[in-house]
Amino acid sequence: MSAHLHNPGDPLRIVVLGSTGSIGTQTLDVVDHLARLPEARPIRVVGLAAGSNAALLSQQAARFCVQHLALSNPQGADSSVRFLGPGAPEALVRAVECDLVIAAMVGAAGLPATLAAVERGLNVALANKETLVAAGSIVAPLARRTGSCLLPVDSEHAALWLCLQALDPACCPPCVAPPTVRRAILTASGGPFRTWVADRMAAATPEDALAHPTWSMGPKITVDCATLMNKALEVIEAHWLFGLPSAKLDVLIHPQSIIHAMVELEDGSMLAQLATADMRTPIQQAIAHPRRLPGAAPRLSLERMASLTFEAPDTRRFPALALAHRVIETGGTAGAIINAANEVAVRAFFERRIAFPRITELASAALDAVTPAPVRSLGDVLDADAQARDFVNRQVGPAPAWL
């Protein structure tokens, strides 16, 4: 049995990695919401980790009476922050006794801390895509050995998990979907450029890319949604969370963002999960698991819906999706390569050093240039990550002096 299901009357002790980011702040809102429900298990926030926002971290610590704090960038930290530097989140996870780690750090920087939590056998509410994209071949088997559950904090994976639980109530990631599943479908809003022609997309600015039509997320993830790279990374995640091969994973564009995932069964019937476009729903699902409690997000009003529409993704304008299947079928460090290359390319786009379409082009080029290798340890993942970053940086060229 997983760690945080022991002694259900005791407080659930949680550590939030990336507490000052979009998912982290919404997680703390959910904690506040659950504290107002008499039927909910008591929650204690026992650790917080942030990147560089020392001021907000201090406010959160005071709000939740948290003593154990970590800050990756020491600048601005006061004496209350015990763990400082790039390895601070991992040190926090290894030092603090807890039941559930909310892994909400963006990028590969969150990988060591998340892996440490899995090593300890802690349950992980996983919002850090890079953990499974880059190191799924290490993390998923390790979670099975230690008894760590990887509870998805992502609307599509949380939805897919619910659909699979209808078939197998014992399904808790990492798990293997029942053989009756013909395919799993993740939906995508299509992002801000769903109806843009290619020439217009080529001239898109960071401001254009950040204008997401349905979701409110951090800037990096929002740009990933604009390229559909976010959906590509989610396909790779689903492979590791639910043991699904590439051939059983599909994506549909669903602009209303109401249906978040569907499961098609061999007999032709389908299961779907519907909810409002609010990240607090999957966050609460992970924290409250296995219970279903009154939600913090607005309820869905079916009678007010005009229509639910679907369309196949245009892989010519959005070639990132094809990379997901290539990564799954290639295996090894392919996921680490594409993830690192995309991170560097997105940063270059934000700095207005490359055009929007170059983000996916550089990720694909990195997969061609850096040979995927078997993953035996975290070192193999980090080495591939470094090679991919170096490749993209060389393609982009040095940053101008004004940056």
C-alpha positions in Angstrom: 0.0 0.0 0.0 1.3 3.5 -0.8 2.7 5.7 1.9 0.0 8.3 2.2 -2.8 5.8 2.5 -1.5 4.6 5.9 -3.4 5.8 9.0 -6.0 7.9 7.2 -6.8 9.8 10.4 -3.4 11.3 10.6 -2.5 14.5 8.7 -1.3 14.1 5.1 2.2 15.6 5.1 3.0 17.2 1.8 6.1 18.8 0.2 5.5 21.2 -2.7 8.3 21.5 -5.3 7.8 24.5 -7.4 5.5 26.2 -4.9 5.7 29.7 -6.4 4.8 28.6 -9.9 1.4 28.2 -11.5 0.8 24.6 -10.4 2.4 25.2 -7.0 0.2 28.2 -6.1 -2.9 26.4 -7.3 -1.9 23.4 -5.1 -1.8 25.6 -2.1 -5.2 26.9 -3.0 -6.5 23.3 -3.1 -4.9 22.7 0.3 -6.9 25.7 1.6 -10.0 24.4 0.0 -9.7 20.9 1.5 -9.0 22.4 4.9 -12.5 23.8 4.9 -14.1 20.4 4.2 -14.8 18.5 7.5 -14.8 15.2 5.6 -11.3 15.7 4.1 -8.2 14.3 5.7 -6.2 17.0 7.5 -3.2 18.3 5.5 0.1 19.7 6.7 2.5 21.4 4.3 5.9 20.4 5.7 8.2 21.6 2.9 8.3 24.2 0.1 10.8 24.5 -2.7 11.0 27.4 -5.3 13.4 28.5 -8.0 14.1 32.2 -7.4 11.0 33.8 -6.0 12.2 34.2 -2.4 9.6 36.8 -1.5 6.6 34.6 -2.4 8.3 31.6 -0.8 8.5 33.5 2.4 4.9 34.5 2.2 3.8 30.9 1.6 5.9 29.6 4.5 4.2 32.1 6.8 0.8 31.3 5.5 1.1 27.5 6.1 3.6 27.6 9.0 6.3 25.7 7.0 9.8 25.4 8.5 11.6 23.5 5.8 12.3 25.7 2.7 14.5 25.3 -0.3 15.5 27.9 -3.0 17.5 26.9 -6.1 18.7 30.5 -6.6 20.1 31.7 -3.3 19.8 35.4 -4.2 17.3 37.1 -2.0 17.0 34.2 0.5 16.7 34.9 4.2 17.9 32.9 7.1 14.7 30.9 7.2 15.6 29.0 4.0 17.5 25.9 5.0 18.3 24.5 1.6 20.1 26.6 -1.0 21.5 26.1 -4.5 20.7 23.9 -7.5 20.5 20.8 -5.4 18.2 22.3 -2.7 14.9 20.7 -3.8 16.5 17.2 -3.8 18.0 17.9 -0.4 14.6 19.0 0.9 13.0 15.8 -0.3 15.6 13.6 1.2 15.6 15.4 4.6 11.9 16.0 5.4 9.5 13.3 6.5 6.4 13.4 4.4 3.7 11.3 2.6 3.2 13.1 -0.7 5.5 15.2 -2.9 3.9 17.6 -5.3 6.4 17.7 -8.2 5.6 21.0 -9.9 9.0 22.3 -10.9 9.2 23.2 -14.6 11.9 21.6 -16.7 14.7 19.1 -16.2 15.7 20.9 -13.0 12.9 19.1 -11.2 14.1 15.6 -12.1 16.6 14.8 -9.3 14.2 15.8 -6.6 11.4 13.8 -8.1 13.6 10.8 -8.5 14.7 11.2 -4.8 11.0 11.0 -3.8 10.4 7.9 -5.8 13.6 6.3 -4.3 12.2 6.9 -0.8 8.9 5.2 -1.8 6.9 8.4 -1.4 3.8 9.1 -3.4 4.4 11.7 -6.1 1.7 14.0 -7.5 3.4 14.5 -10.8 3.1 17.8 -12.6 6.7 17.7 -13.9 6.5 16.2 -17.4 10.2 16.0 -17.7 10.5 13.3 -15.1 8.8 10.7 -17.3 9.7 12.1 -20.7 13.4 12.2 -19.9 13.7 9.4 -17.4 10.6 7.2 -17.6 12.7 4.1 -18.2 14.3 4.7 -14.8 11.4 6.2 -12.8 8.6 3.8 -13.7 10.4 0.6 -12.8 11.8 2.2 -9.6 8.3 3.3 -8.6 7.1 -0.3 -8.9 10.0 -1.5 -6.8 9.6 1.1 -4.0 5.8 1.2 -4.0 5.7 4.9 -5.0 2.5 5.9 -6.8 2.8 8.5 -9.6 -0.4 10.4 -9.3 -0.8 12.6 -12.4 -1.4 16.3 -11.9 -2.4 16.9 -15.5 -5.9 17.2 -16.8 -5.4 14.7 -19.6 -3.6 12.0 -17.6 -5.9 12.5 -14.6 -8.8 12.0 -16.9 -7.3 8.9 -18.5 -6.6 7.5 -15.1 -10.3 7.9 -14.1 -11.3 6.1 -17.3 -9.0 3.2 -16.6 -10.1 3.0 -13.0 -13.6 2.3 -14.4 -12.1 -0.8 -16.0 -9.7 -1.7 -13.1 -10.3 0.0 -9.8 -6.8 -1.0 -8.6 -5.1 0.9 -11.4 -2.7 3.3 -9.9 0.2 4.6 -12.0 2.6 3.3 -13.0 0.3 0.5 -14.1 -0.6 -1.4 -17.2 -3.9 -0.6 -19.0 -6.2 -3.6 -19.4 -5.8 -5.4 -22.8 -9.5 -4.4 -23.6 -8.2 -0.9 -24.3 -8.0 -0.4 -28.0 -6.6 3.1 -27.7 -6.3 6.0 -25.3 -7.1 9.5 -26.7 -5.7 12.7 -25.1 -7.4 15.8 -26.2 -5.8 19.2 -27.0 -7.4 22.6 -27.3 -5.2 23.3 -30.3 -3.7 26.3 -28.6 -3.7 29.9 -29.8 -2.6 29.0 -33.4 -5.2 26.3 -34.1 -6.7 28.3 -37.0 -3.6 30.2 -38.1 -2.0 29.5 -41.5 1.6 28.5 -41.6 2.8 31.9 -42.8 1.1 33.7 -40.0 2.5 31.2 -37.5 6.0 31.9 -38.8 5.6 35.5 -37.6 4.1 34.7 -34.2 5.5 36.6 -31.2 5.9 35.3 -27.7 2.9 37.4 -26.7 0.8 35.6 -29.4 1.9 32.2 -28.1 1.0 33.1 -24.5 -2.6 33.9 -25.4 -4.0 30.5 -24.7 -7.7 30.3 -25.4 -8.8 28.0 -22.5 -6.1 27.3 -19.9 -4.1 29.5 -17.5 -0.6 28.0 -17.1 3.0 29.0 -16.8 4.8 30.6 -19.8 6.9 27.7 -20.8 4.0 25.2 -20.8 1.8 27.7 -22.6 4.3 28.0 -25.5 4.5 24.2 -25.5 0.7 24.1 -26.0 1.1 26.5 -28.9 3.5 24.2 -30.7 1.6 21.1 -29.5 4.9 19.9 -28.0 3.1 19.8 -24.6 0.7 17.2 -26.1 3.7 15.3 -27.5 5.3 15.2 -24.1 1.9 14.0 -22.6 1.8 11.1 -25.1 5.2 10.0 -23.9 4.1 10.4 -20.3 1.0 8.3 -20.9 3.2 5.5 -22.3 5.1 5.3 -19.0 2.1 6.0 -16.6 -0.2 3.4 -18.1 2.0 1.0 -20.0 0.5 1.9 -23.4 2.5 1.3 -26.6 2.8 4.1 -29.2 0.2 2.4 -31.4 -2.5 2.7 -28.7 -1.9 6.4 -28.0 -3.7 9.1 -30.0 -4.5 12.8 -29.9 -7.6 14.8 -31.0 -8.1 18.5 -31.1 -11.0 19.5 -28.9 -11.2 23.4 -28.7 -13.8 23.5 -25.9 -11.4 21.7 -23.5 -14.3 19.9 -21.8 -13.5 16.3 -22.6 -9.9 15.7 -21.4 -9.3 12.1 -22.3 -11.1 9.1 -23.8 -10.6 5.4 -23.8 -11.8 3.3 -26.7 -12.5 -0.3 -25.9 -12.1 -3.3 -28.2 -15.9 -3.7 -28.4 -16.3 -0.2 -29.9 -17.6 1.5 -26.7 -15.8 4.6 -25.3 -15.3 6.1 -21.9 -14.7 9.8 -21.4 -14.0 12.3 -18.6 -15.5 15.7 -18.7 -14.7 18.7 -16.5 -14.1 22.4 -16.6 -10.7 23.6 -17.7 -9.3 24.2 -14.3 -6.1 22.6 -13.0 -7.4 22.5 -9.5 -9.5 19.4 -10.4 -6.5 17.1 -11.2 -4.5 18.6 -8.3 -7.3 17.7 -5.9 -7.7 14.3 -7.4 -4.0 13.5 -6.7 -4.0 15.0 -3.2 -7.3 13.4 -2.1 -6.8 10.0 -3.7 -8.5 7.6 -3.4 -11.4 9.8 -2.1 -13.7 12.0 -4.3 -14.5 15.2 -2.4 -16.3 18.4 -3.2 -14.2 20.2 -5.7 -12.5 23.6 -5.7 -13.1 24.2 -9.4 -16.4 25.4 -10.9 -18.8 22.6 -11.8 -19.5 21.7 -15.4 -22.9 23.0 -16.8 -23.8 20.6 -19.6 -27.1 22.5 -20.4 -25.1 25.6 -21.2 -22.9 23.9 -23.8 -23.6 24.6 -27.4 -21.5 21.9 -28.9 -18.4 19.6 -28.4 -16.3 19.4 -31.5 -13.2 17.3 -32.5 -10.7 17.4 -35.3 -7.6 15.5 -36.2 -4.4 17.5 -35.5 -2.7 19.1 -38.5 0.8 17.5 -38.3 2.1 19.7 -41.1 1.6 22.9 -39.1 2.2 21.1 -35.8 4.9 18.4 -36.4 5.7 18.0 -32.7 3.2 15.2 -32.3 5.1 12.9 -34.6 8.1 13.3 -32.4 6.3 11.7 -29.5 5.8 8.4 -31.3 9.4 8.5 -32.5 10.6 9.0 -28.9 8.5 6.0 -27.6 9.6 3.7 -30.4 13.3 4.8 -30.2 13.5 4.5 -26.4 16.7 5.1 -24.4 17.7 8.8 -24.0 15.5 10.0 -26.9 13.1 11.5 -24.4 15.8 13.4 -22.6 17.1 14.7 -25.9 13.8 16.1 -27.2 12.9 17.5 -23.8 16.2 19.4 -23.4 16.2 20.6 -27.0 12.7 22.0 -26.6 13.5 23.8 -23.4 16.5 25.6 -25.0 14.5 26.4 -28.1 11.5 27.8 -26.1 13.9 30.0 -24.2 15.4 31.3 -27.5 11.9 32.0 -28.8 11.1 34.0 -25.6 14.3 36.0 -26.2 13.1 36.6 -29.8 16.2 34.9 -31.2 14.3 32.3 -33.3 11.0 32.2 -35.1 8.1 30.1 -33.7 8.4 27.2 -36.1 12.1 26.8 -35.3 11.2 25.5 -31.8 10.0 22.1 -33.1 12.5 22.1 -36.0 15.3 22.3 -33.4 13.9 19.6 -31.2 13.6 17.3 -34.3 17.1 18.2 -35.4 18.5 17.4 -32.0 17.0 13.9 -32.2 18.9 13.5 -35.5 22.2 14.9 -34.2 22.4 13.3 -30.7 22.4 9.6 -30.9 20.0 8.0 -28.3 21.7 5.7 -25.9 20.5 3.1 -23.3 19.5 4.5 -20.0 21.2 2.8 -17.1 21.3 5.7 -14.6 20.4 9.3 -14.1 23.8 10.1 -15.4 22.9 8.8 -18.8 19.8 11.1 -18.9 21.8 14.1 -17.8 24.5 13.5 -20.3 22.0 13.3 -23.2 20.3 16.4 -21.8 23.6 18.3 -21.9 24.4 17.2 -25.4 21.0 18.3 -26.7 21.3 21.6 -25.0 24.7 22.2 -26.5 23.5 21.2 -29.9 20.6 23.7 -29.9 22.7 26.5 -28.4 25.2 26.0 -31.2 22.4 26.2 -33.8 20.8 29.3 -32.2 24.2 31.0 -31.7 25.3 33.2 -28.8 22.8 35.4 -27.0 23.0 39.1 -27.9 24.6 41.4 -25.4 21.3 43.0 -24.5 19.9 39.8 -23.0 
